[in-house]
């Protein structure tokens, strides 16, 4: 049996292929966990497709802090967080 413990709408976040990584697919919203916390990597119309990074409160999923980058999400193959720093991968080749 599956149970939803919590859910949160990310304001303005693209979905259904609006802002995927360069390889495509439904990769609009990406969750990451590291030593510094729980993160969501996404983009919005307001950011014009650039990566937006938000730190989430793990208890209630409220956005604690948000950063807008100048990195176009569709120009990278993937992104991840280590020690609170965002890294991007240019390709899978």
Secondary structure, DSSP 8 states (H G I E B T S, - for coil): ----------TTB--SSSS--TT-SS-S-EEEEETTEEEEEE-BTTTTTEEEEEEE-TTT--EEEEEEEEEEGGG-SEEEEETTEEEEE----
